[in-house]
């Protein structure tokens, strides 16, 4: 739990990385839910684990904040690719959770993402439909620009230089680490 606390603190220091994602990767999300839902019975039986988690978070925040700042200031491309690797490496775990929820017909679990997806699709489709009726050529141009631009923003500053290749290597290592944490035992 101590190491999970450090990783959770790290996630909260990193731009774009969710503490919730790291909690899932570290397999402590359920434990955090018990704390935040004030399940005193569970907290009482596992207080030592929570103590180590909190100590890890405190040490992580104070110990890693300078390191993260240094890395972002001096190695922004490699640092951002490392963070991207963490996110990419955790996708199989999240995918597995969703597939398991579907096969077990756990509709309560699936409700929140389903509502979000539905609202996004409906409102997005209505907006794009309205724009296509009035500004067809411009809308298709904007869509093409968004698709092309998203890759550019994601890899801003990337080139096949030693630093860029190093960033790719760091991203693959981070993805592998995150993937290893999410594997079923």
Backbone torsions as a table, in degrees:
resi	resn	phi	psi	omega
1	UNK	NA	-30.5	179.8
2	UNK	-61.2	-47.2	179.0
3	UNK	-64.4	-36.8	177.2
4	UNK	-64.5	-37.0	177.3
5	UNK	-63.3	-41.2	177.8
6	UNK	-63.4	-44.9	179.5
7	UNK	-65.0	-37.3	177.9
8	UNK	-65.0	-41.4	176.2
9	UNK	-62.9	-42.5	178.7
10	UNK	-58.4	-43.6	-179.8
11	UNK	-60.5	-37.6	-179.3
12	UNK	-75.6	-13.6	176.2
13	UNK	-92.8	-18.0	-174.0
14	UNK	-93.4	127.7	176.7
15	UNK	-66.5	129.3	175.2
16	UNK	89.3	-9.0	179.2
17	UNK	-101.8	128.4	-176.2
18	UNK	-86.5	135.0	173.3
19	UNK	-60.8	-35.1	178.1
20	UNK	-64.1	-39.4	177.6
21	UNK	-62.7	-43.9	179.8
22	UNK	-67.0	-36.1	176.7
23	UNK	-62.6	-38.4	176.8
24	UNK	-67.4	-45.4	179.7
25	UNK	-58.4	-41.9	-178.7
26	UNK	-83.0	-0.9	179.1
27	UNK	60.6	39.0	177.3
28	UNK	-121.4	8.3	-177.2
29	UNK	-58.1	-43.7	-180.0
30	UNK	-62.6	-37.6	178.7
31	UNK	-65.6	-40.0	178.2
32	UNK	-66.1	-37.1	177.4
33	UNK	-61.7	-37.9	178.8
34	UNK	-61.8	-39.5	179.4
35	UNK	-67.9	-49.6	-174.9
36	UNK	-72.3	-22.1	176.0
37	UNK	-93.0	6.6	177.2
38	UNK	56.8	45.9	174.8
39	UNK	-80.5	84.6	-172.8
40	UNK	-62.2	-31.7	179.3
41	UNK	-63.1	-46.7	179.5
42	UNK	-69.1	-39.7	179.0
43	UNK	-61.6	-43.1	-178.2
44	UNK	-64.2	-39.2	-178.4
45	UNK	-77.1	-23.1	-177.0
46	UNK	-120.5	28.9	-174.3
47	UNK	-61.3	-32.1	179.6
48	UNK	-65.6	-41.1	178.1
49	UNK	-61.2	-43.2	179.8
50	UNK	-66.1	-36.0	177.9
51	UNK	-62.0	-46.2	177.9
52	UNK	-64.7	-36.8	176.8
53	UNK	-61.6	-47.4	-179.2
54	UNK	-65.0	-42.4	177.3
55	UNK	-61.0	-42.5	177.2
56	UNK	-61.4	-39.9	178.9
57	UNK	-65.7	-43.5	179.9
58	UNK	-63.2	-48.5	179.4
59	UNK	-64.5	-38.7	178.8
60	UNK	-62.6	-44.6	-178.9
61	UNK	-64.3	-49.5	-176.9
62	UNK	-76.2	-32.4	-177.7
63	UNK	-82.0	-31.1	-174.3
64	UNK	-100.1	-15.4	-176.8
65	UNK	-60.4	-40.1	178.9
66	UNK	-68.7	-39.1	179.3
67	UNK	-64.1	-44.8	179.5
68	UNK	-62.2	-45.0	178.5
69	UNK	-60.1	-44.7	179.4
70	UNK	-60.9	-46.7	-178.6
71	UNK	-64.7	-42.4	179.2
72	UNK	-67.2	-35.6	179.2
73	UNK	-72.4	-37.7	-172.3
74	UNK	-103.3	-24.8	-179.4
75	UNK	-136.5	61.0	-173.7
76	UNK	-62.9	-41.2	-178.2
77	UNK	-65.0	-50.2	-179.2
78	UNK	-63.4	-39.4	179.6
79	UNK	-64.3	-46.3	179.4
80	UNK	-64.2	-37.4	177.0
81	UNK	-68.5	-34.0	174.9
82	UNK	-62.0	-46.1	179.5
83	UNK	-63.0	-40.4	176.9
84	UNK	-61.8	-39.4	177.8
85	UNK	-62.0	-39.6	177.1
86	UNK	-60.2	-45.0	-179.2
87	UNK	-64.9	-47.6	-178.9
88	UNK	-63.3	-38.3	-179.4
89	UNK	-68.4	-22.4	-179.3
90	UNK	-88.9	-9.0	-178.7
91	UNK	-59.2	-43.0	179.7
92	UNK	-58.0	-37.4	179.4
93	UNK	-65.0	-45.6	-179.2
94	UNK	-66.4	-41.4	176.9
95	UNK	-59.3	-44.3	179.8
96	UNK	-62.4	-40.6	177.9
97	UNK	-60.9	-42.7	-178.7
98	UNK	-69.1	-44.2	178.9
99	UNK	-62.5	-42.2	178.0
100	UNK	-61.9	-43.5	179.1
101	UNK	-62.4	-37.1	178.9
102	UNK	-67.6	-48.2	-177.2
103	UNK	-67.7	-30.4	178.4
104	UNK	-88.9	0.8	-178.8
105	UNK	55.2	43.6	178.0
106	UNK	-85.9	78.7	-172.9
107	UNK	-68.0	-29.2	178.4
108	UNK	-63.0	-43.0	178.1
109	UNK	-63.1	-39.2	-175.6
110	UNK	-80.2	-12.8	-174.4
111	UNK	-62.1	-48.7	-176.8
112	UNK	-61.8	-51.3	178.0
113	UNK	-63.4	-33.9	-179.8
114	UNK	-64.6	-43.4	178.7
115	UNK	-63.7	-45.2	179.0
116	UNK	-61.2	-43.8	178.7
117	UNK	-64.3	-45.6	-178.8
118	UNK	-61.7	-47.8	179.3
119	UNK	-61.6	-42.8	178.9
120	UNK	-63.0	-43.6	179.9
121	UNK	-66.2	-46.7	-176.7
122	UNK	-65.1	-51.3	-177.7
123	UNK	-67.3	-38.6	178.0
124	UNK	-64.3	-44.1	179.8
125	UNK	-64.7	-41.0	178.9
126	UNK	-63.2	-43.8	-179.5
127	UNK	-65.0	-46.9	-179.3
128	UNK	-65.4	-39.2	176.8
129	UNK	-60.0	-45.7	178.5
130	UNK	-61.0	-45.0	-179.9
131	UNK	-65.6	-40.0	179.8
132	UNK	-64.1	-36.6	178.8
133	UNK	-65.9	-36.5	-174.8
134	UNK	-97.0	-34.9	-174.4
135	UNK	-137.9	62.5	-171.8
136	UNK	-56.6	-57.4	-176.3
137	UNK	-61.5	-44.3	-178.9
138	UNK	-65.6	-37.2	-179.6
139	UNK	-66.5	-44.7	177.8
140	UNK	-63.1	-36.9	176.1
141	UNK	-63.3	-41.1	178.7
142	UNK	-65.7	-40.7	178.4
143	UNK	-61.8	-45.3	177.6
144	UNK	-60.5	-42.4	178.7
145	UNK	-63.2	-40.5	178.1
146	UNK	-63.2	-43.7	-179.9
147	UNK	-63.4	-48.5	-179.6
148	UNK	-67.7	-39.5	-177.9
149	UNK	-69.5	-30.9	-178.4
150	UNK	-63.9	-38.1	177.0
151	UNK	-67.8	-37.2	179.6
152	UNK	-66.6	-44.9	-179.9
153	UNK	-63.9	-41.3	-178.8
154	UNK	-61.6	-37.5	-176.1
155	UNK	-114.5	34.3	-177.5
156	UNK	-55.3	130.0	178.6
157	UNK	85.2	0.3	-177.7
158	UNK	-78.0	138.6	170.4
159	UNK	-153.4	161.5	-178.3
160	UNK	-82.2	61.5	173.3
161	UNK	-104.5	173.3	175.8
162	UNK	-55.2	-37.8	178.8
163	UNK	-66.7	-41.0	179.3
164	UNK	-67.1	-41.9	177.6
165	UNK	-65.7	-39.2	175.4
166	UNK	-60.8	-39.2	178.7
167	UNK	-63.7	-41.9	177.2
168	UNK	-62.4	-42.1	179.2
169	UNK	-63.5	-44.0	178.9
170	UNK	-62.1	-40.8	179.2
171	UNK	-63.0	-43.0	179.9
172	UNK	-65.5	-41.8	178.3
173	UNK	-62.1	-45.5	179.4
174	UNK	-62.9	-40.4	178.4
175	UNK	-63.8	-41.1	179.0
176	UNK	-65.3	-42.4	178.4
177	UNK	-61.4	-48.2	179.7
178	UNK	-62.3	-40.4	179.2
179	UNK	-64.1	-41.6	179.4
180	UNK	-63.0	-37.2	178.1
181	UNK	-66.3	-30.2	-174.4
182	UNK	-92.3	-5.1	-179.6
183	UNK	-65.1	148.0	174.8
184	UNK	-73.9	142.3	-178.3
185	UNK	-86.2	NA	NA
